[in-house]
Amino acid sequence: MKALEHAPSSVLIIIDMQEHFVTECSEKIYRALVREIWLAKAQKQPIMEVLFDGYGTTVHRIRRHLENYEHLIAGITKRRMDKSSEIVEALNKHRLTPKLIKVGGVSVRSCINSTVCGLSEHLTSLASDCCIEVIQDGCGP
């Protein structure tokens, strides 16, 4: 990831949008995530691509909007539902202290829920006034 010229106010995190998991994703979810990607890019905010290890890359419908983005943090993988430790590690590595963490992807019943709960426990180490927003129309079942 290229160094940012400013402190980002938010970070967009896209979780597990891999072929194996997106079978139940509606068109609405894809549109919402693409909208959030373009909003983040317009504001030069970092985007994290988080993958469940062993299930391939992010689907092309999403990945094509991330390609060549200079503030993309890719390669965050894990074999557990809760990916918060890896996300916090990446935030610290890139010296990011966002005020808002926006989360979307699949599955809200498992990986997103577990990760958001884990991130909420890490909030004090991120920034005292950091909030987490689950993108309601950008999450699969």
Secondary structure, 3 states (H helix, E strand, C coil): CCCCCCCCCEEEEEECCECCCHHHCCHHHHHHHHHHHHHHHHCCCCEEEEEECCCCCECHHHHHHHCCCCCEEEEEEECCCCCHHHHHHHHHHCCCCCCEEEEEECCCCCHHHHHHHHHHHHHHHHCCCCEEEEEEEEECC
